Amino acid sequence: MATVQLKVGKPSSLTRLSHQENVISLWRRPRQVSVTVLNRLWWTAKAYGIVLGIMQLVLVSLFLIYLDSLSHKLLPIKRIKKELSMGSEPPATT
């Protein structure tokens, strides 16, 4: 089993900071907060970008399906080709 040894200094050495260390600690906190906010914003934007990309693909697919169905309704080319391939005789009427 590992043993842990703690080095305990004077209590006054823990509370006293030099002027340079104090300035560094003051600037460290806002920098950490800004980096955290930017990191969170990056991942949120990335997630929304993926969702919006999928939505865009779905909408484009629906639009293309609509155009395809509209073309089949307005342009009966396949039906005419099918009738021509079966024979040029008109259907018999009684």
C-alpha positions as CSV (number, residue, x, y, z in Angstrom):
1,M,0.0,0.0,0.0
2,A,1.3,3.5,-0.9
3,T,1.9,6.0,1.9
4,V,1.3,9.7,1.4
5,Q,3.5,12.2,3.0
6,L,2.3,15.8,3.3
7,K,4.7,18.7,3.5
8,V,3.2,21.3,5.8
9,G,4.8,24.8,5.7
10,K,4.1,27.8,7.9
11,P,0.5,29.0,7.8
12,S,1.6,32.5,6.9
13,S,3.4,31.2,3.8
14,L,0.1,29.9,2.4
15,T,-1.8,33.1,2.7
16,R,1.0,35.5,1.6
17,L,1.5,35.8,-2.1
18,S,4.1,38.0,-3.8
19,H,2.8,40.8,-5.9
20,Q,3.7,39.0,-9.1
21,E,1.9,35.8,-8.1
22,N,-1.1,37.9,-7.1
23,V,-1.3,39.5,-10.5
24,I,-0.9,36.2,-12.2
25,S,-3.7,34.6,-10.2
26,L,-6.0,37.5,-11.0
27,W,-5.5,37.1,-14.7
28,R,-5.7,33.3,-14.6
29,R,-9.3,33.1,-13.5
30,P,-10.8,35.2,-16.3
31,R,-8.7,33.4,-18.9
32,Q,-10.0,30.1,-17.6
33,V,-13.5,31.3,-17.7
34,S,-13.2,32.7,-21.2
35,V,-11.5,29.5,-22.5
36,T,-14.3,27.4,-20.9
37,V,-17.0,29.6,-22.5
38,L,-15.4,29.5,-25.9
39,N,-15.0,25.7,-25.7
40,R,-18.6,25.3,-24.7
41,L,-19.7,27.7,-27.5
42,W,-17.6,25.7,-30.0
43,W,-19.2,22.4,-29.1
44,T,-22.7,23.8,-29.0
45,A,-22.3,25.4,-32.4
46,K,-20.9,22.2,-33.8
47,A,-23.9,20.2,-32.4
48,Y,-26.4,22.7,-33.9
49,G,-24.5,22.7,-37.1
50,I,-24.9,18.9,-37.4
51,V,-28.6,19.1,-36.6
52,L,-29.1,22.0,-39.1
53,G,-27.2,20.0,-41.8
54,I,-29.4,17.0,-41.4
55,M,-32.5,19.2,-41.5
56,Q,-31.2,20.8,-44.7
57,L,-30.7,17.3,-46.3
58,V,-34.2,16.3,-45.3
59,L,-35.7,19.4,-46.8
60,V,-33.8,19.1,-50.0
61,S,-34.8,15.5,-50.3
62,L,-38.5,16.3,-49.7
63,F,-38.3,19.1,-52.4
64,L,-36.7,16.7,-54.9
65,I,-39.4,14.0,-54.2
66,Y,-42.1,16.7,-54.7
67,L,-40.5,17.7,-58.0
68,D,-40.4,14.1,-59.1
69,S,-44.0,13.5,-58.3
70,L,-45.0,16.8,-59.9
71,S,-43.1,15.8,-63.1
72,H,-44.9,12.5,-63.2
73,K,-48.3,14.2,-62.9
74,L,-47.6,17.0,-65.5
75,L,-45.5,15.1,-68.0
76,P,-46.9,11.7,-68.8
77,I,-43.9,10.6,-70.8
78,K,-43.5,7.2,-69.3
79,R,-47.2,6.4,-69.9
80,I,-46.8,7.4,-73.6
81,K,-43.6,5.4,-74.0
82,K,-45.3,2.4,-72.4
83,E,-48.3,2.7,-74.8
84,L,-46.0,3.0,-77.8
85,S,-43.9,0.0,-76.8
86,M,-47.1,-2.2,-76.5
87,G,-48.2,-1.4,-80.0
88,S,-49.4,1.4,-82.1
89,E,-52.9,0.1,-82.2
90,P,-55.5,2.2,-80.4
91,P,-57.5,0.4,-77.8
92,A,-60.7,-1.2,-79.2
93,T,-63.9,0.5,-78.5
94,T,-67.3,-1.3,-78.5
